[in-house]
């Protein structure tokens, strides 16, 4: 096959066309970039600038006094921040781990193609379509110790239920985790199910021929191939778990005491109950850094997993 040799002017013309096309694409993307900068970058910079000041909405003069990093120093010395950070860590780890395990189990169980399974899969995703505020209110009523149906049926089978699952100091946070598990496990189930459907079946069939059990094929073949999808699901749920607010706000209000007060809820209290906007901005930036660190760790682990497989 003969090769086409371009002359020097033709090469220059081709390069010029490529450069013009790239400039055109950049100009077309410019409005989107400016819009993203306006709605995300500016608020971030403004929040950081606000966190360096003492600014309270109760001040009639609305003055902002520059105090440097004093709000951040106060945050690390605040016992309430320490308690809410602990609650946040327990909630994030408990909810994400349980949702990954249950979501994977449901994805495997519902991976079979049949009319019945299609109906079950459709019904299974209903919880994540319900607004979190509604979820919190519904579960608050269901778990009420006096007239809730859960307590009623527990009494029928001879179990003396607690006065209120959301009102008990040791049960409130685990109950919030279970509510979050009920609502958001279907999301991970859908993600994992899509990943399972995209995997080639020939490798598992060859493993079965070689004498591997279904469990061995799943743990040694399917899971490693599904690792990138799992990382994506874990990343999405971790970011959302850090930001939980609605369910806690309507079901427990952070109580009893501060048993269910996570950092995001405490930021709301500081900013819109105590009206200390500078301190609330500092706490919000701390939460942002925590989420960013978790995302960076997940991305690094995902890249290492890709490099080990390549």
C-alpha positions as CSV (number, residue, x, y, z in Angstrom):
1,X,0.0,0.0,0.0
2,X,1.5,3.3,-1.0
3,X,1.9,6.0,1.6
4,X,0.6,9.6,1.1
5,X,3.4,12.1,1.6
6,X,2.3,15.6,2.4
7,X,4.3,18.6,1.4
8,X,5.5,21.2,4.0
9,X,2.7,23.7,3.0
10,X,0.1,21.0,3.3
11,X,1.4,20.0,6.8
12,X,1.2,23.7,7.9
13,X,-2.3,24.0,6.6
14,X,-3.4,20.9,8.4
15,X,-1.9,22.1,11.7
16,X,-3.5,25.5,11.2
17,X,-6.9,23.8,10.8
18,X,-6.4,21.7,13.9
19,X,-5.4,24.8,15.9
20,X,-8.4,26.7,14.6
21,X,-10.7,23.8,15.6
22,X,-9.2,23.7,19.1
23,X,-9.7,27.5,19.5
24,X,-13.3,27.1,18.3
25,X,-13.9,24.4,20.8
26,X,-12.3,26.4,23.6
27,X,-14.5,29.4,22.7
28,X,-17.6,27.2,22.8
29,X,-16.6,25.9,26.2
30,X,-15.8,29.3,27.6
31,X,-19.5,30.2,28.6
32,X,-19.8,26.9,30.5
33,X,-16.4,27.4,32.3
34,X,-17.5,30.9,33.3
35,X,-20.8,29.7,34.5
36,X,-19.2,27.0,36.6
37,X,-16.7,29.5,38.0
38,X,-19.5,31.8,38.9
39,X,-21.7,29.3,40.7
40,X,-18.9,27.3,42.4
41,X,-15.5,29.0,42.5
42,X,-16.8,32.4,43.7
43,X,-18.9,30.9,46.6
44,X,-15.9,28.9,47.7
45,X,-13.6,31.9,47.8
46,X,-16.2,34.0,49.5
47,X,-16.8,31.3,52.1
48,X,-13.1,31.1,52.8
49,X,-12.9,34.9,53.1
50,X,-15.9,34.9,55.5
51,X,-14.3,32.2,57.6
52,X,-11.4,34.6,58.4
53,X,-13.7,37.1,59.9
54,X,-16.0,37.5,62.9
55,X,-19.4,38.1,61.4
56,X,-22.7,37.6,63.3
57,X,-26.1,38.2,61.8
58,X,-27.2,39.6,65.2
59,X,-24.8,42.5,64.8
60,X,-27.0,45.6,63.9
61,X,-24.0,47.1,62.0
62,X,-23.2,43.9,60.1
63,X,-19.5,44.5,60.6
64,X,-16.9,41.9,59.6
65,X,-13.8,42.0,61.7
66,X,-10.8,40.2,60.3
67,X,-9.5,37.6,62.8
68,X,-7.3,35.4,60.6
69,X,-7.5,31.7,61.4
70,X,-9.0,32.1,64.8
71,X,-12.3,30.5,63.8
72,X,-10.3,27.4,62.7
73,X,-8.4,27.4,66.0
74,X,-11.7,27.6,67.9
75,X,-13.1,24.8,65.9
76,X,-10.3,22.4,66.9
77,X,-10.8,23.4,70.5
78,X,-14.6,23.1,70.5
79,X,-15.9,20.0,72.3
80,X,-19.1,20.1,70.2
81,X,-17.0,19.9,67.0
82,X,-15.1,16.9,68.3
83,X,-18.4,15.2,69.2
84,X,-20.0,15.9,65.8
85,X,-16.9,14.8,64.0
86,X,-17.1,11.5,65.8
87,X,-20.8,11.1,65.0
88,X,-20.0,12.0,61.4
89,X,-17.3,9.3,61.2
90,X,-19.5,6.7,62.7
91,X,-22.4,7.5,60.4
92,X,-20.3,7.7,57.2
93,X,-18.4,4.4,57.8
94,X,-21.5,2.6,59.1
95,X,-23.8,3.7,56.3
96,X,-21.4,3.4,53.4
97,X,-20.0,0.0,54.4
98,X,-23.4,-1.5,55.1
99,X,-24.8,-0.1,51.8
100,X,-21.9,-1.4,49.8
101,X,-22.3,-4.9,51.2
102,X,-26.1,-5.0,51.0
103,X,-26.1,-3.3,47.6
104,X,-23.7,-5.9,46.2
105,X,-25.7,-8.7,47.6
106,X,-29.0,-7.4,46.1
107,X,-27.3,-6.7,42.7
108,X,-26.1,-10.3,42.6
109,X,-29.5,-11.7,43.6
110,X,-31.4,-9.5,41.1
111,X,-29.0,-10.0,38.2
112,X,-31.1,-12.8,36.7
113,X,-33.2,-11.8,33.7
114,X,-36.9,-12.5,34.2
115,X,-40.1,-10.7,34.3
116,X,-40.4,-11.1,38.0
117,X,-36.9,-9.7,38.6
118,X,-37.6,-6.7,36.4
119,X,-40.7,-5.9,38.5
120,X,-38.7,-6.4,41.8
121,X,-35.9,-4.2,40.5
122,X,-38.4,-1.5,39.7
123,X,-40.0,-1.6,43.2
124,X,-36.5,-1.7,44.9
125,X,-35.5,1.7,43.6
126,X,-38.6,3.5,45.0
127,X,-37.0,4.5,48.4
128,X,-34.3,6.6,46.7
129,X,-37.0,8.5,44.8
130,X,-38.6,9.8,48.0
131,X,-37.4,13.2,49.3
132,X,-35.2,12.8,52.4
133,X,-37.5,15.2,54.4
134,X,-40.4,12.8,53.7
135,X,-38.3,9.8,54.6
136,X,-37.4,11.4,57.9
137,X,-41.0,12.2,58.8
138,X,-42.3,8.8,57.8
139,X,-39.7,6.9,59.8
140,X,-40.2,9.1,62.8
141,X,-43.8,8.2,62.8
142,X,-43.1,4.5,62.1
143,X,-40.6,4.2,65.0
144,X,-42.6,6.2,67.5
145,X,-42.6,4.3,70.8
146,X,-46.3,5.2,71.7
147,X,-48.3,4.8,68.4
148,X,-45.7,3.6,65.8
149,X,-46.5,0.3,64.0
150,X,-43.0,-1.0,64.6
151,X,-43.4,-0.8,68.4
152,X,-46.9,-2.3,68.1
153,X,-45.7,-5.4,66.2
154,X,-42.8,-5.9,68.5
155,X,-45.2,-6.0,71.4
156,X,-47.3,-8.6,69.6
157,X,-44.4,-11.0,69.3
158,X,-43.4,-10.5,73.0
159,X,-40.6,-8.0,72.6
160,X,-40.7,-4.9,74.8
161,X,-39.5,-2.1,72.4
162,X,-37.7,1.0,73.6
163,X,-39.6,4.1,74.3
164,X,-38.6,5.5,70.9
165,X,-35.8,4.3,68.6
166,X,-34.9,7.9,67.7
167,X,-35.2,9.1,71.3
168,X,-32.8,6.6,72.9
169,X,-29.2,7.8,73.3
170,X,-27.6,4.6,72.2
171,X,-30.1,3.8,69.4
172,X,-30.6,7.1,67.7
173,X,-27.5,7.2,65.5
174,X,-27.7,3.5,64.5
175,X,-31.4,4.1,63.6
176,X,-30.4,7.0,61.4
177,X,-27.8,4.7,59.7
178,X,-30.6,2.1,59.1
179,X,-32.9,4.8,57.6
180,X,-30.1,5.9,55.3
181,X,-29.4,2.2,54.5
182,X,-33.1,1.8,53.5
183,X,-33.1,4.8,51.3
184,X,-29.8,4.7,49.5
185,X,-28.9,1.0,49.2
186,X,-31.0,0.9,45.9
187,X,-28.6,3.4,44.3
188,X,-25.6,1.2,44.9
189,X,-27.6,-1.8,43.8
190,X,-28.4,-0.2,40.5
191,X,-24.7,0.9,40.0
192,X,-23.4,-2.6,40.9
193,X,-26.1,-4.3,38.8
194,X,-25.1,-2.2,35.8
195,X,-21.5,-3.1,36.4
196,X,-22.3,-6.8,36.6
197,X,-24.3,-6.7,33.3
198,X,-21.3,-5.0,31.5
199,X,-18.8,-7.8,32.5
200,X,-18.1,-10.6,30.0
201,X,-19.5,-13.9,31.0
202,X,-16.9,-16.0,29.2
203,X,-14.3,-15.7,31.9
204,X,-16.6,-17.0,34.6
205,X,-17.8,-19.8,32.4
206,X,-14.2,-20.9,31.8
207,X,-13.5,-20.8,35.6
208,X,-16.5,-23.1,36.1
209,X,-15.2,-25.5,33.6
210,X,-11.8,-25.5,35.4
211,X,-13.6,-26.5,38.6
212,X,-14.0,-23.1,40.4
213,X,-17.0,-22.6,42.6
214,X,-19.4,-19.7,42.1
215,X,-18.0,-18.0,45.3
216,X,-14.4,-18.4,44.0
217,X,-15.3,-17.0,40.6
218,X,-17.1,-14.1,42.2
219,X,-14.4,-13.2,44.7
220,X,-11.4,-13.8,42.4
221,X,-12.7,-12.8,39.0
222,X,-15.9,-10.7,39.2
223,X,-15.0,-8.5,42.2
224,X,-11.6,-7.4,40.8
225,X,-13.2,-6.6,37.4
226,X,-15.9,-4.7,39.2
227,X,-13.5,-2.7,41.4
228,X,-13.7,0.6,39.4
229,X,-17.5,0.5,39.6
230,X,-17.4,-0.2,43.3
231,X,-15.0,2.7,43.8
232,X,-17.4,5.0,42.0
233,X,-20.4,3.9,44.1
234,X,-18.4,4.2,47.3
235,X,-17.2,7.7,46.3
236,X,-20.7,8.9,45.5
237,X,-22.2,7.6,48.7
238,X,-19.3,8.9,50.9
239,X,-19.8,12.4,49.6
240,X,-23.5,12.3,50.2
241,X,-23.1,10.7,53.6
242,X,-20.9,13.5,54.8
243,X,-23.7,16.0,53.8
244,X,-26.6,14.3,55.5
245,X,-28.9,16.9,57.0
246,X,-32.6,16.5,56.0
247,X,-33.4,13.2,57.8
248,X,-31.6,14.3,61.0
249,X,-33.3,17.7,61.0
250,X,-36.9,16.3,60.8
251,X,-36.5,13.1,62.8
252,X,-34.2,13.9,65.8
253,X,-33.1,17.5,65.5
254,X,-29.6,16.3,66.4
255,X,-30.8,14.7,69.6
256,X,-31.2,13.2,72.0
257,X,-28.5,15.5,73.3
258,X,-26.0,15.6,70.5
259,X,-26.2,11.9,69.7
260,X,-27.2,12.4,66.1
261,X,-25.6,15.8,65.5
262,X,-23.2,15.4,62.6
263,X,-20.9,18.2,61.4
264,X,-23.2,19.3,58.7
265,X,-26.1,19.7,61.1
266,X,-23.8,21.5,63.6
267,X,-22.9,24.0,60.8
268,X,-26.6,24.7,60.4
269,X,-27.0,25.3,64.1
270,X,-24.0,27.6,64.3
271,X,-24.9,29.6,61.2
272,X,-28.7,29.8,61.4
273,X,-29.4,29.3,65.1
274,X,-26.5,31.1,66.8
275,X,-26.1,33.3,63.7
276,X,-22.3,33.1,63.8
277,X,-21.6,33.1,60.1
278,X,-17.8,33.4,60.3
279,X,-17.5,30.3,62.5
280,X,-20.1,28.4,60.4
281,X,-18.1,29.2,57.3
282,X,-14.9,27.8,58.9
283,X,-16.7,24.6,59.9
284,X,-18.1,24.3,56.3
285,X,-14.6,24.6,54.9
286,X,-13.4,21.9,57.3
287,X,-16.1,19.6,56.1
288,X,-15.2,20.4,52.5
289,X,-11.6,19.5,53.2
290,X,-12.7,16.2,54.8
291,X,-14.8,15.3,51.7
292,X,-11.9,16.3,49.4
293,X,-9.4,14.1,51.2
294,X,-11.7,11.1,51.1
295,X,-12.3,11.7,47.3
296,X,-8.5,12.0,46.8
297,X,-7.9,8.7,48.7
298,X,-10.5,6.9,46.6
299,X,-9.1,8.2,43.3
300,X,-5.6,7.2,44.3
301,X,-6.7,3.7,45.2
302,X,-8.6,3.5,42.0
303,X,-5.6,4.5,39.9
304,X,-3.4,2.0,41.8
305,X,-6.0,-0.7,41.1
306,X,-6.0,0.2,37.4
307,X,-2.2,0.1,37.3
308,X,-2.0,-3.3,39.0
309,X,-4.5,-4.7,36.5
310,X,-2.7,-3.3,33.4
